Every structure is written in C-alpha cells, then in structure tokens.
C-alpha cells in the first residue's frame, strides 16, 4: 500500500461529498470517511476533530500527529466545491501527497482541514487550538494546494513574508506567483508562519501554466488531468528536501555561549 499511495488518487476522487462544507450532515463526509479508512489501512494513528460552525453544521479536521514536540506541519484541505467533479487537483492530490509525505517523514504533523473553500474555517479551528495550547505550536506550516501536476516545477504565493518564505526562496529557489485565497492566509493572520506551495507545469516559454488554476471547482478537474508520477516527484524531490534541509535553531547552554561569542566579533 505504501508503494502504491499515489495510485489512490482515483479512489479518493470517487468519494463524493454533497457539496461544500455548508452541506455537511451529522456524519463525517464521504471524503473524510475515505481518508479515515486509508489511514487505518496504513497504520497511521489520527485524531478526528469534530467541531461546529456558527450556523450549526458539523465539520471535521483530521490531525496525524508528530513524534516531535514542535513539528513541521503539512496542511491540505479535504472539502470541495462541486459535488459532481472529481476534485482531483483541488484538492484530492494534496491529501494523497500529504499522507505520502507522512509515510516517509514521521516527524511531520498533518493537518487536513474542512471548510477551506468557504473561508478557511478548518484552518482557523486548527489555529485556535494551537493558540490555546491544545495542539503543539508548529515550526511552520507548508500548505499544499493543487499538487497533482508539475512535479519539480513549483512556486509559492507572493503575498508572504517570514522565515519559511526566506528559506524557500534562498535555499530552494522558490518562484513567487500571485495565488487565490488558501489556508496559509489564515495561518499568517493568526501569527503562524506559513506558505502555500503549488506545482504547475511550464509551457514552451518557461512560464507556469496558470490557466490550470481556473480548472478547479469545475467538472474539468478530472483524475485524468493529474499525474501520480508527478505527484511522487513533487513529494520526493521538492517536499522532502524542504523538510530535510530546515535547520532547527540550536538550543541550550552551549548554543547561547556560541551566540554570545559571535555577537562580540
């Protein structure tokens, strides 16, 4: 199963919700149930966080916890807009890619959110739990959006500032593109460092095929338009090096002494 994780995209696309999270009922959505079943088959422990929006509908975030105290977090939303669409690139591929990342780097935490498509409600719920000390504060949050095509050709949103952005630009050559609303906006609003990351193919002029962003929320967002091969390439050749390359700040007595000596130079 672990070796075939990217091939699960078609099965997830066949799990059809009634619509946006405004159409949620008193039971977890078909997509939430599908994710739970996959996590159980993979032997990944998870927490299902059921919460209620102001209008009364139930929503569900899924947390796959880390083995470290201050985790790097990978975030992706599982809710949809168009109930008849495959919703393949937005955002089924990102759910699969997030789980694939967790399988290879147990130290990361996954946050799979509900309600992104109606204002980032699940991200706000997660941020509230972090700020209230009920979930560990992340080092940073890398938000997966539309990660089904593009492989090693990727960018981050251009309206971002913070250590994660500087790291991605300076150490990994991230390109900057103006992007629509996404959960990383909520993270930064709540003081949690976050970037959205999005692979896309480039055309013969070397420019991102941004027209693909307009396909989301439509019947054209089919499973045939995503590539398990490029999904794997994105995870293994982009995301894992980002996780592995992050140098956690040194702590402790000797780190403080070294910092003091450097400041005297």
C-alpha positions as CSV (number, residue, x, y, z in Angstrom):
1,X,0.0,0.0,0.0
2,X,2.8,2.5,0.9
3,X,4.4,1.9,-2.5
4,X,1.0,2.5,-4.2
5,X,-0.1,5.5,-2.3
6,X,-0.1,7.9,-5.3
7,X,-2.4,5.5,-7.2
8,X,-5.1,6.0,-4.5
9,X,-6.0,9.3,-6.1
10,X,-8.7,7.8,-8.3
11,X,-10.4,6.1,-5.3
12,X,-10.5,9.4,-3.4
13,X,-12.0,11.2,-6.3
14,X,-14.8,8.7,-6.4
15,X,-15.7,9.6,-2.8
16,X,-18.4,12.3,-3.5
17,X,-19.5,14.9,-0.9
18,X,-22.9,16.6,-1.2
19,X,-21.2,19.9,-1.9
20,X,-19.2,22.5,0.2
21,X,-19.0,22.1,3.9
22,X,-22.3,24.0,4.2
23,X,-23.9,20.8,3.0
24,X,-22.3,18.7,5.7
25,X,-24.6,16.5,7.8
26,X,-24.3,15.0,11.2
27,X,-21.9,12.3,9.9
28,X,-18.4,12.7,8.5
29,X,-18.4,13.3,4.8
30,X,-17.7,10.5,2.3
31,X,-14.2,12.1,1.8
32,X,-13.5,12.2,5.5
33,X,-14.6,8.6,5.8
34,X,-12.4,7.6,2.9
35,X,-9.4,9.3,4.4
36,X,-10.0,7.6,7.8
37,X,-10.2,4.2,6.1
38,X,-6.9,4.8,4.2
39,X,-5.1,6.0,7.4
40,X,-6.3,2.8,9.2
41,X,-5.1,0.6,6.4
42,X,-1.7,2.4,6.5
43,X,-1.5,2.0,10.3
44,X,-1.3,5.8,10.9
45,X,-2.9,7.0,14.1
46,X,-5.0,10.1,13.7
47,X,-7.4,12.4,15.6
48,X,-10.7,13.3,14.2
49,X,-11.7,16.7,15.4
50,X,-15.4,17.4,15.1
51,X,-16.5,21.0,15.5
52,X,-19.5,23.1,14.7
53,X,-19.6,26.3,12.7
54,X,-21.7,29.2,13.8
55,X,-24.5,28.1,11.5
56,X,-24.6,24.7,13.2
57,X,-23.1,22.4,10.6
58,X,-20.6,19.9,11.7
59,X,-17.1,20.0,10.3
60,X,-14.1,17.7,10.6
61,X,-10.4,18.3,10.7
62,X,-8.0,15.3,10.8
63,X,-4.7,15.5,12.7
64,X,-2.0,12.9,12.1
65,X,0.3,13.8,15.0
66,X,4.1,14.1,15.0
67,X,6.7,12.3,17.0
68,X,8.4,15.6,17.9
69,X,7.3,18.3,20.3
70,X,7.5,21.2,17.8
71,X,6.6,19.8,14.5
72,X,6.8,20.9,10.9
73,X,3.2,20.8,9.7
74,X,1.9,19.8,6.2
75,X,-1.6,21.2,5.7
76,X,-4.2,20.3,2.9
77,X,-7.9,20.8,2.8
78,X,-10.3,17.9,2.0
79,X,-13.5,19.8,1.4
80,X,-14.8,20.6,-2.1
81,X,-17.0,23.0,-4.1
82,X,-18.5,21.0,-7.0
83,X,-20.1,17.7,-5.9
84,X,-20.1,16.2,-9.4
85,X,-16.5,17.0,-10.1
86,X,-13.6,14.6,-9.4
87,X,-12.0,17.4,-7.5
88,X,-8.7,15.7,-8.4
89,X,-6.3,18.6,-8.3
90,X,-8.3,20.7,-5.9
91,X,-7.5,19.1,-3.5
92,X,-7.5,15.4,-3.6
93,X,-4.0,15.2,-4.9
94,X,-2.8,17.2,-2.0
95,X,-4.4,14.9,0.5
96,X,-2.6,11.9,-1.1
97,X,0.7,13.8,-1.2
98,X,0.4,14.9,2.4
99,X,-0.1,11.3,3.5
100,X,2.8,10.2,1.3
101,X,5.0,12.8,3.0
102,X,4.0,11.5,6.4
103,X,4.8,7.9,5.5
104,X,8.4,9.0,4.6
105,X,8.9,11.6,7.4
106,X,7.1,10.5,10.6
107,X,8.3,13.6,12.3
108,X,5.9,15.9,10.4
109,X,2.4,16.5,11.5
110,X,-0.5,16.5,9.0
111,X,-3.5,18.9,9.3
112,X,-6.3,18.0,6.9
113,X,-8.8,20.8,7.1
114,X,-12.5,21.2,6.4
115,X,-14.1,24.4,5.1
116,X,-11.2,25.9,3.2
117,X,-13.4,26.6,0.3
118,X,-15.7,28.7,2.4
119,X,-13.1,31.0,4.1
120,X,-10.6,28.7,5.7
121,X,-12.7,27.6,8.6
122,X,-10.8,24.5,9.4
123,X,-7.5,26.3,9.4
124,X,-9.0,28.9,11.8
125,X,-10.1,26.0,14.0
126,X,-6.6,24.5,14.0
127,X,-5.0,27.8,14.7
128,X,-7.4,28.4,17.7
129,X,-6.4,25.0,19.2
130,X,-2.7,25.9,18.8
131,X,-3.0,29.4,20.3
132,X,-5.0,27.9,23.2
133,X,-2.2,25.4,23.9
134,X,-4.3,22.4,22.9
135,X,-2.1,21.4,20.0
136,X,1.6,21.9,19.6
137,X,2.8,25.1,18.0
138,X,4.3,24.3,14.6
139,X,7.7,25.4,13.4
140,X,5.9,26.4,10.3
141,X,3.0,25.2,8.1
142,X,3.5,24.2,4.4
143,X,0.1,24.4,2.8
144,X,-0.4,22.0,-0.2
145,X,-2.8,23.3,-2.9
146,X,-3.4,21.8,-6.4
147,X,-0.4,19.5,-6.2
148,X,-1.4,17.0,-8.9
149,X,0.6,18.3,-11.8
150,X,4.0,19.9,-12.2
151,X,6.4,17.8,-10.2
152,X,9.6,19.7,-9.7
153,X,8.2,22.9,-11.3
154,X,6.7,24.7,-8.3
155,X,6.1,28.1,-6.7
156,X,4.8,29.8,-3.5
157,X,2.4,32.7,-3.0
158,X,3.9,36.1,-3.5
159,X,2.0,37.9,-0.7
160,X,4.0,36.2,2.1
161,X,6.7,37.3,4.5
162,X,8.5,35.3,7.2
163,X,11.3,32.8,7.9
164,X,9.7,30.0,5.8
165,X,9.4,32.2,2.7
166,X,13.0,33.3,3.1
167,X,14.1,29.7,3.5
168,X,12.2,28.5,0.4
169,X,13.5,31.4,-1.8
170,X,17.1,31.4,-0.6
171,X,17.7,27.7,-0.1
172,X,15.3,26.1,-2.6
173,X,14.9,28.7,-5.3
174,X,11.2,29.1,-4.9
175,X,9.5,31.2,-7.5
176,X,6.7,33.7,-6.5
177,X,3.2,33.8,-8.1
178,X,0.0,35.6,-7.1
179,X,-2.4,33.0,-5.9
180,X,-6.1,32.8,-4.8
181,X,-7.1,32.5,-1.1
182,X,-5.8,29.5,0.7
183,X,-5.4,28.2,4.2
184,X,-1.9,29.7,4.6
185,X,-3.6,33.1,4.7
186,X,-5.4,32.1,7.9
187,X,-2.2,30.8,9.4
188,X,-0.3,34.0,8.9
189,X,-3.3,36.0,10.2
190,X,-3.0,34.1,13.4
191,X,0.7,34.6,13.7
192,X,1.8,31.1,12.5
193,X,4.5,31.1,9.8
194,X,3.1,29.5,6.6
195,X,3.4,29.4,2.9
196,X,1.2,27.8,0.2
197,X,3.1,25.6,-2.3
198,X,1.8,24.7,-5.7
199,X,3.4,22.8,-8.5
200,X,2.4,23.5,-12.1
201,X,3.9,22.5,-15.5
202,X,5.6,25.2,-17.5
203,X,5.0,25.9,-21.2
204,X,7.5,26.2,-24.0
205,X,8.3,29.8,-23.0
206,X,9.2,28.6,-19.5
207,X,6.1,30.1,-17.9
208,X,3.8,28.4,-15.4
209,X,0.5,27.2,-17.0
210,X,-1.5,29.3,-14.7
211,X,-4.7,28.6,-16.7
212,X,-4.8,25.3,-14.8
213,X,-5.7,27.2,-11.7
214,X,-9.0,28.1,-13.3
215,X,-10.0,24.5,-13.8
216,X,-10.5,23.9,-10.1
217,X,-14.2,23.9,-8.9
218,X,-15.3,22.6,-12.3
219,X,-16.1,19.3,-14.0
220,X,-12.9,19.7,-15.9
221,X,-10.9,18.9,-12.7
222,X,-10.8,15.2,-13.5
223,X,-8.5,12.5,-12.3
224,X,-7.1,12.2,-15.9
225,X,-5.7,15.7,-15.5
226,X,-3.4,14.8,-12.6
227,X,-0.3,12.5,-12.7
228,X,0.7,10.1,-10.0
229,X,4.2,10.2,-11.4
230,X,4.4,13.9,-11.0
231,X,2.8,13.7,-7.6
232,X,5.5,11.4,-6.4
233,X,8.1,13.7,-8.0
234,X,6.7,16.7,-6.1
235,X,6.8,14.9,-2.8
236,X,10.2,13.2,-3.1
237,X,12.1,15.8,-5.0
238,X,10.6,19.0,-3.7
239,X,8.8,18.5,-0.3
240,X,11.2,16.0,1.3
241,X,14.3,18.2,0.6
242,X,12.5,21.2,2.1
243,X,11.7,19.2,5.3
244,X,15.2,17.7,5.5
245,X,17.0,21.0,4.7
246,X,15.4,23.0,7.5
247,X,18.0,23.6,10.2
248,X,16.3,23.7,13.6
249,X,17.7,26.5,15.8
250,X,20.3,25.3,18.3
251,X,19.1,25.5,21.9
252,X,20.8,25.0,25.3
253,X,23.7,26.4,27.2
254,X,26.4,25.9,24.6
255,X,24.3,27.4,21.8
256,X,23.8,30.5,23.9
257,X,27.6,30.8,24.6
258,X,28.4,30.4,20.9
259,X,25.8,33.0,20.0
260,X,27.4,35.4,22.6
261,X,30.8,34.9,21.1
262,X,29.6,35.5,17.6
263,X,27.9,38.8,18.7
264,X,31.3,40.0,20.1
265,X,33.0,39.7,16.7
